[in-house]
Amino acid sequence: MTDTAQAPWYQDIVMPALLGWGRAAYGEAMRRALTEADCEDMPPRGMFVIGSLAQGPGAGPLALLGQQLGVSKQAAGQLVDTLVLRGYVRREVDAEDRRKQSITLAERGWHAAAVQREAREKIDAELAKRVGADTLATVRWALGALVEIGGKHGIGEGTPPPHCRSIMPILPTTDMARTSAFYRSLGFAMHPYDDEFLMTSRDAIEIAFSLNPEHDPKKTAGCIYVRVTSADALHEQWKGIEGVKEPKNQDYRMRDLPVIDPDNNLILFGSPIP
């Protein structure tokens, strides 16, 4: 009996080629999204600059940008000039050393960064759907190990150590339409992936919801804590919405605004007590 089973097409492809094609999948998705968002004039390598600045502490020195891109300081400066002229970034004098210049995102840059992030997340979601969350976590672990191997051989010297940037909790829901309506009333934007998974966002926070008809809000519910600038200001915006409680001072020097959604998930919006 002849075995007609064939190995997957990617089995005999060398890793560098697979990595390059995988990176291209993200790049093409972001480029299409930017074009649709009237940002078709984004220069080559500009997406990297925009993405890096959006994830950083707010400003980046020009010398570090060139190092990250693997180009000369002059080439990095020309790229920044283009981004400035097209309204994506601003040049600023470094507050600590006036001999240095830093670059920060302009309003159009923040818009482009949000478009890029959404395009990446769609690829991530499709990938997770195809291979599963556990396999995707293994892929990340393997890529991280590959980066560390490169670092041991002098690749990527000077790159800052990895650190946590954000968290997106996934909470259960029994009614996706009801959940969408509730969080929309709180000013969240909706980013539906399919009928069973929804991502929402407001400012710098993201909350995802997964449909689970067997979820019993009386027995199990999620709770997340969101740091905000003013719990009272949010309460004024949301006053009258069912599930929005009164803000209260806590002994850990935070003023918390509890919000309970229709599936009994508790979201605490807290701001420091002066």
C-alpha positions as CSV (number, residue, x, y, z in Angstrom):
1,M,0.0,0.0,0.0
2,T,1.5,3.3,-1.1
3,D,1.7,6.1,1.4
4,T,0.5,9.1,-0.5
5,A,0.7,11.5,2.5
6,Q,2.8,14.5,1.8
7,A,4.7,16.7,4.1
8,P,3.5,20.2,4.7
9,W,4.7,22.7,2.1
10,Y,6.7,24.6,4.7
11,Q,8.6,21.5,6.0
12,D,11.5,21.9,3.6
13,I,11.6,25.7,3.6
14,V,14.6,27.2,5.4
15,M,13.8,29.2,8.5
16,P,15.1,32.6,7.3
17,A,12.7,32.4,4.3
18,L,9.8,31.4,6.5
19,L,10.6,34.3,8.9
20,G,10.8,36.7,6.0
21,W,7.5,35.6,4.5
22,G,5.9,35.8,7.9
23,R,7.1,39.3,8.4
24,A,5.8,40.2,5.0
25,A,2.3,39.1,6.0
26,Y,2.3,41.7,8.7
27,G,3.8,44.3,6.6
28,E,1.4,43.9,3.7
29,A,-1.6,43.9,6.1
30,M,-0.4,47.1,7.7
31,R,0.4,48.8,4.4
32,R,-3.1,48.0,3.0
33,A,-4.7,49.3,6.2
34,L,-2.7,52.5,6.1
35,T,-3.7,53.1,2.4
36,E,-7.3,52.7,3.4
37,A,-6.8,55.2,6.2
38,D,-5.4,57.9,3.9
39,C,-1.8,57.2,5.1
40,E,-0.6,55.8,1.8
41,D,2.4,58.2,1.9
42,M,4.0,56.3,4.7
43,P,7.7,56.0,3.6
44,P,9.6,52.7,3.6
45,R,10.7,51.8,7.2
46,G,8.3,54.5,8.4
47,M,5.9,51.9,9.9
48,F,8.8,50.7,12.2
49,V,9.4,54.2,13.4
50,I,5.7,54.9,14.1
51,G,5.2,51.5,15.8
52,S,8.3,52.0,18.0
53,L,7.3,55.5,19.1
54,A,3.8,54.4,19.9
55,Q,5.0,51.6,22.2
56,G,7.8,53.7,23.8
57,P,7.7,56.1,26.7
58,G,6.9,59.0,24.5
59,A,10.1,60.1,22.8
60,G,13.1,58.5,21.2
61,P,16.6,59.9,20.5
62,L,17.6,60.0,16.9
63,A,20.8,58.0,17.5
64,L,18.9,55.1,19.0
65,L,16.4,55.1,16.1
66,G,19.3,54.6,13.6
67,Q,20.7,51.8,15.7
68,Q,17.3,50.0,15.8
69,L,16.9,50.3,12.0
70,G,20.4,49.2,11.3
71,V,21.2,52.3,9.3
72,S,23.4,55.3,9.6
73,K,22.4,58.3,11.7
74,Q,22.3,60.3,8.5
75,A,19.8,57.8,6.9
76,A,17.7,57.8,10.0
77,G,17.7,61.6,10.0
78,Q,16.5,61.7,6.4
79,L,13.7,59.2,7.2
80,V,12.6,61.4,10.2
81,D,12.7,64.5,7.9
82,T,10.2,62.8,5.6
83,L,8.0,61.8,8.5
84,V,8.0,65.3,9.8
85,L,7.1,66.8,6.4
86,R,4.2,64.4,6.0
87,G,2.9,65.2,9.5
88,Y,3.6,61.9,11.3
89,V,6.2,63.0,13.8
90,R,7.6,66.1,15.5
91,R,11.3,67.0,16.2
92,E,12.0,68.2,19.7
93,V,15.1,69.3,21.6
94,D,16.0,66.8,24.3
95,A,15.1,68.3,27.7
96,E,18.1,66.8,29.4
97,D,20.7,67.5,26.7
98,R,20.0,70.3,24.2
99,R,22.6,69.0,21.9
100,K,20.4,66.0,21.1
101,Q,17.1,65.8,19.3
102,S,14.1,63.6,20.1
103,I,11.2,62.7,17.9
104,T,7.6,62.2,19.1
105,L,4.4,61.3,17.3
106,A,2.1,64.0,15.9
107,E,-1.6,63.5,15.8
108,R,-1.4,61.9,12.4
109,G,1.3,59.6,13.7
110,W,-0.9,58.4,16.5
111,H,-3.6,57.7,14.0
112,A,-1.2,55.7,11.8
113,A,0.0,53.7,14.9
114,A,-3.6,52.8,15.8
115,V,-4.2,51.6,12.2
116,Q,-1.0,49.5,12.2
117,R,-1.9,48.0,15.6
118,E,-5.3,47.0,14.5
119,A,-3.9,45.4,11.3
120,R,-1.3,43.4,13.3
121,E,-4.0,42.3,15.8
122,K,-6.1,40.9,13.0
123,I,-3.2,38.8,11.8
124,D,-2.6,37.7,15.3
125,A,-6.2,36.7,15.7
126,E,-6.3,34.8,12.5
127,L,-3.0,33.0,13.4
128,A,-4.4,32.0,16.8
129,K,-7.6,30.8,15.2
130,R,-5.6,28.5,12.8
131,V,-3.0,27.1,15.2
132,G,-4.4,27.6,18.7
133,A,-3.3,29.8,21.5
134,D,-0.9,27.2,23.0
135,T,0.9,26.7,19.6
136,L,1.1,30.5,19.2
137,A,2.7,30.9,22.6
138,T,5.3,28.2,21.6
139,V,6.0,30.2,18.5
140,R,6.6,33.3,20.5
141,W,8.9,31.4,22.9
142,A,10.9,30.0,19.9
143,L,11.3,33.4,18.3
144,G,12.4,34.9,21.6
145,A,15.0,32.1,21.9
146,L,16.1,32.9,18.4
147,V,16.6,36.6,19.2
148,E,18.6,35.7,22.3
149,I,20.8,33.4,20.2
150,G,21.4,36.4,17.8
151,G,22.2,38.6,20.8
152,K,24.9,36.2,22.0
153,H,26.5,36.5,18.6
154,G,26.6,40.3,18.7
155,I,23.3,40.9,16.8
156,G,21.1,43.6,18.2
157,E,23.6,45.0,20.8
158,G,22.2,47.9,22.6
159,T,18.6,46.8,22.2
160,P,16.7,47.5,25.5
161,P,15.5,44.5,27.5
162,P,11.9,43.3,26.9
163,H,9.3,44.6,29.3
164,C,5.5,44.4,29.6
165,R,3.7,47.1,27.8
166,S,0.0,46.4,28.2
167,I,-2.5,43.7,29.1
168,M,-5.8,42.7,27.3
169,P,-8.0,40.6,29.6
170,I,-10.5,38.2,28.0
171,L,-13.8,38.1,29.8
172,P,-16.7,35.8,29.3
173,T,-20.1,36.9,27.9
174,T,-23.3,35.1,27.2
175,D,-24.7,37.7,24.8
176,M,-22.3,39.4,22.4
177,A,-24.8,42.0,21.2
178,R,-25.6,43.0,24.8
179,T,-22.0,43.2,25.7
180,S,-21.2,45.4,22.7
181,A,-24.0,47.8,23.5
182,F,-23.0,48.1,27.1
183,Y,-19.3,48.9,26.4
184,R,-20.2,51.2,23.5
185,S,-22.2,53.2,26.0
186,L,-19.0,53.6,28.1
187,G,-17.2,55.0,25.1
188,F,-15.3,51.9,24.0
189,A,-14.7,51.2,20.3
190,M,-15.8,47.8,18.9
191,H,-13.3,45.6,17.0
192,P,-15.3,42.4,16.3
193,Y,-13.4,39.4,15.0
194,D,-16.2,36.9,14.5
195,D,-19.5,36.0,16.2
196,E,-17.8,34.5,19.2
197,F,-14.9,36.9,19.9
198,L,-15.0,40.7,20.4
199,M,-12.2,43.2,21.1
200,T,-13.0,46.6,22.6
201,S,-10.7,49.6,23.2
202,R,-10.7,53.0,24.8
203,D,-7.6,55.1,24.9
204,A,-4.7,52.8,25.9
205,I,-6.7,49.9,27.3
206,E,-8.2,46.9,25.6
207,I,-10.7,44.3,26.8
208,A,-11.7,41.2,24.9
209,F,-14.9,39.1,25.2
210,S,-15.4,35.5,24.3
211,L,-18.9,34.1,23.9
212,N,-19.6,31.3,26.4
213,P,-23.3,30.3,26.5
214,E,-22.5,28.1,29.5
215,H,-21.1,30.9,31.6
216,D,-23.0,31.5,34.8
217,P,-22.6,35.1,36.0
218,K,-23.8,34.1,39.5
219,K,-21.0,31.6,39.9
220,T,-18.0,32.9,37.9
221,A,-17.1,36.4,36.8
222,G,-14.0,38.3,35.8
223,C,-12.4,41.3,37.5
224,I,-9.9,43.7,36.1
225,Y,-8.3,46.9,37.4
226,V,-7.8,49.9,35.1
227,R,-5.7,52.9,36.2
228,V,-7.2,56.2,35.0
229,T,-6.5,59.9,35.6
230,S,-9.8,60.6,37.3
231,A,-12.4,58.1,38.5
232,D,-14.8,61.0,39.2
233,A,-14.6,62.4,35.7
234,L,-15.5,59.0,34.3
235,H,-18.4,58.8,36.7
236,E,-19.8,62.1,35.5
237,Q,-19.6,60.8,31.9
238,W,-21.3,57.5,32.8
239,K,-23.8,58.6,35.4
240,G,-27.2,56.9,34.8
241,I,-25.8,53.9,33.0
242,E,-26.9,50.7,34.7
243,G,-24.0,48.9,36.4
244,V,-22.0,52.1,37.1
245,K,-21.6,52.5,40.8
246,E,-20.4,55.4,43.0
247,P,-16.6,56.0,43.3
248,K,-15.1,55.3,46.7
249,N,-11.8,56.0,48.4
250,Q,-9.8,52.9,49.3
251,D,-7.2,52.4,52.0
252,Y,-4.6,51.7,49.3
253,R,-4.8,55.4,48.4
254,M,-6.9,54.9,45.2
255,R,-10.3,56.1,44.4
256,D,-12.2,53.3,42.6
257,L,-15.2,53.5,40.3
258,P,-16.8,50.0,40.1
259,V,-18.6,49.1,36.8
260,I,-20.4,45.8,36.6
261,D,-21.3,44.6,33.1
262,P,-24.3,42.5,32.1
263,D,-22.3,39.3,32.7
264,N,-21.3,40.3,36.2
265,N,-17.7,41.1,35.2
266,L,-16.3,43.8,37.5
267,I,-14.2,46.6,36.0
268,L,-12.6,48.9,38.6
269,F,-11.5,52.2,37.2
270,G,-9.1,53.7,39.8
271,S,-7.2,57.0,40.1
272,P,-4.8,58.1,42.8
273,I,-6.1,60.0,45.8
274,P,-4.3,63.4,46.0
